[in-house]
Amino acid sequence: METACVAADGHAWHLIVRSPPRPRACLLWLPALGVAARHYIPFAEALAKEGIATCLHEWRGNGSSSWRASRMQDWGYREILELDIPASEAALPAPLGGLPRIVGGHSLGGQLACCRIALASGRTPRLWLVASGAPYWRAFPAPARWLLPMAYRFLPWLARHNGALPGRRLGFGGNEARGLIQDWARTALSGRYAVAGLGEDVDAALARSVPATDAVLLARDWLAPPSSLDYLLSRMPGAHATRTVLDDQALGGSADHFTWMKQPGVVARWLAVRLPG
């Protein structure tokens, strides 16, 4: 099932929904940077078998999104947090509206799930993180700690020079809007979640946020090591978090940043059993 979504500025996309006959909770899932929502369909179907209705959000510039990043078309975290994610939330099928809510994400999606929960008013959903952590360079072990600042300065420059980041050619993310890469690099260099153009202090909102959090790390994942997850969770000191690290044997495949998506059953089961009831 797919549901059409339109943001207030005209950006349009499709929300992919997989739901069991009698769901016990509803998850809004945010993808990794440059990854189209359809790649998480196996994950959504695995969660549906565990009783979790799963709705896959689409990033601007990817998959079913009506826009593509270019010199003429730009956006950043503000548009995602203020316009797109709320529109996906509003488009959740009516039967799912009264269920316990979860917001979760993979990699960058996990970071922005934290920010969305912190900024949203009303009840605090549960938070699920998979292969996610803050990109702050000091939160990584050596030698990455010393190499990352160069990348964090080069990629925004390249995006500005090119009009958008040519991520497909680089092998990092998709073709990403320069404003988004600037916001991402700002956090990566400073360790703070400061969103250009947003009227609210995201770091202060994170510090007040108290979501019940479940996090999955992958043993071979150098993009989201345990120290980067520790730093992300430190921005929400009131959050109660449980976590696990899954290795090759547990997953039945390579425990890296992306391979888990091909055989997501173990990840889905670990998250599902954390839910109360």
N, C-alpha and C positions, 0 to 999 in steps of 0.2 A: 504494500500500500504506500502511496505517496500523496502528500498534501502540499498544495501550492502555498508559498509564503511570499509576501512583498513587504519590504521595509519602507519606512516613511519617505526615504529619498528615491524610491523607485527600483531599487535593487530587488531582483526576484530569484527564487530558487525553489527546489523541492525538498521537503522534509520526508525522509524515508522512515517508515514505521513498520516494526515487526512486533506483534503482540500475541500472546497466548490467549486461549478462550477466556480464562479467568485470571488475569494478572493480579499480582499482589503488590506491585510497585511500578513506577514509571520513571525511566531514565532518559534524560536528554544528554546525548553524547556529542562531544566536540572533538573533531579530528586533529591529527598532527599537522604541522605546517606543510602545505602543498599536497595533502592527501585528500582525494575526493571521498565523499561520504560513502559511495557505493562499495569501497574497499572494506568497510566495516560491516557489511551485510552478514558475513559468516559469524561475526561476533554478536550481532543483534539476534540472529537466529539461535545461537547457543544460549544467550540470555533468555530468550523467549521460552526455551525448553526448561529453564529454571524458574519460570513464572514471572519474569521481568519484561514488561513492555518497554521496548527500546526505540527511541526516536533519534535518527542520525541527522545532525545539523550539517549544513554545507557552508564552507568558507567562501567569502567573496573571491572571485577569480578562479574557482575550481569547480570541476564537475558540472552540476546543473546550474551553477550561478550564471546569471544573465550578463554579468560584467567580467571583463578581463583587465588586469593591470596594464597600464601603458603610460606614456607621457601625458596623455589627456585624462586618464582615469586613475585617481589615487585615493587611498584611504588608509586608516590606521586602526589602532585598538579602539579609539572612541566610537567609530561607526559600528564595529563589531559588538561592543559592550552596550551601547545605547540604542542601536537600531536593530541589528540582525538577530542577536540571541533573544531579546524580548519578543521579536516577531515569531521566531520558532516556538517559543514558550506559549504564545497566544494561539498558535495554530495546532497545538496538541489536540488530538481527537477528543471530543467531549467525554466519552466513557472513561478516559484516563485521568480526567481533571481532578477527581476526588481521591486518587490513590496517593500513598506516600511517595514523595518526590525525591529523585536523585539527580544531581548534575555531575557529570564526569567528563574526563577527557584523556587523550593520549598526547604526551609530549607538550607542545605549546597549548593544545586543547585543555590539558590539565591545569596549566597556569591560568588560562582565561576562565576556566570553570571556577577556580578559587576567587578570581576578581569579580566574576558575575555574582556569586553567592554573597560576597562581601558588600557589593553595591546594591543588591536587590533589597527592597523592603518586604516586610511580611515574614512568613515562616522560613526557617533556615533548612534547605534541603540537605540530605546526606551528600557527601562528596566522595566520588570514586576517582582514583588516579591510576593510570597504567603507564609505565615507562615515562614518568614525568618528573620534573624538578626544575628549579630556577637555573637560568643560563649564566648566572653571575660567575665571573671568571675565578674569583677567589674560592668558590665552592667546589672546584674541580681539583683532583689530585694532579701532581706533576707527572709528565711534562705538559699536559694540556693547559694547566694553569698559566704557564708562561707564554704559550702560543696563542691562546684564544683572544687576548686583547687585540692582536694584530688583525685577526679575522673580523672581530666586532667593529673595527674601524674601517676596514676595507669594504665590507659588504654594503653598508649604507652609502659609501662613496660611489661604489659601482652602480647601485640602484639609482642614485641621483644622476649620475653621468649617462646612464642608459635609458632613464625614464621609468624603469622597473627592474627588479632584480631578475636576471636570466637564470633562475634557479635550475631549470631543466638541463641547461647546458653545463652548469656547475656541479650538478648532482647533489644539490642542497635545496630542499623545499621545491616549490613550483615556481612559476613566474610571478613574483610577489610584488605588491605595491610598495613603492619607496617609503611611504609614510609608515606602513606596518613594519618594515625592516628597521626604520629609524627608532620606533617605539621599542622593538625587541632589543636592539643594540643598546639603547639607553639603560634598560634594565640589566643587560648583560655586563655593562661596564660599571654601573653604579651600585647594583644590588637593590635598587628601589623600583617599585612599580609606580611610575609617573606617566600618565597618559596625556599626550598633547591635546589640548582643546577640551578636556573633560573638566567640568566644574568641581568635581569631588576629589579629595585626596585618597587615592586608592590604597596607599600604604596604611593610612590611618584606618580606613575601612577594613582592611585585612586584619589589622591588630585587634579590632573589635569582634571579628568573626569567630564563631564557635561551632563550626560544622563537625558532626561525627564523620570521620574520614577513614577510608580504607584504601591502601595503596599497594600496588604490585610493582616490584622492580624485577628486571631481568639480569641474570648473572653476567652476561656478556655485553651488556649495554654501556658503552663508553659515553654515549650522548646523554644519559640520565643515570649517573652513578649514585650510590646511596647518599653521598655528601651533598649532591645537588637537591635531592628530595629533602634532606634534613634542613637545608637552607630555606627552601620553599615553605616547609611547615613552620619554620621559625618565624615567618612573617605573620602566622596565625597562632600565637602562643596559647590561646584558649581552646584550640581545636584538640579533640581527643582522637588520636590516630592509631590504627592498627596497620601493620605492614607485613609483607613477606617478600622474599627473594626467591624467584623460581629459576632453576637451572635446566640444562639440557635434558637431564633424565626426567625431571618433573613434567616438562612440556612435551617431551617426545620429539624434540627438534631443537634447533639453535635458539638459545635464550638471548636474542638480541633485540634491538629497538623495533624492528618491523616484522620479523619472521613469525612472531606469536600470532599475528593477524590471520595467518593461513590455517592455523590449528588452534583456535581460541577457546576451546572447551574448558581447559584447565583454569585459565584466567577467569572465565565466566563463572565456573563453579565456585572458585575461591571467593569471588566477590559476592555471589548470591547467598552463600551460607552466612555471611556477616550480617545480613538483614535480620532485625528482630522478628520473631514470629515465624 
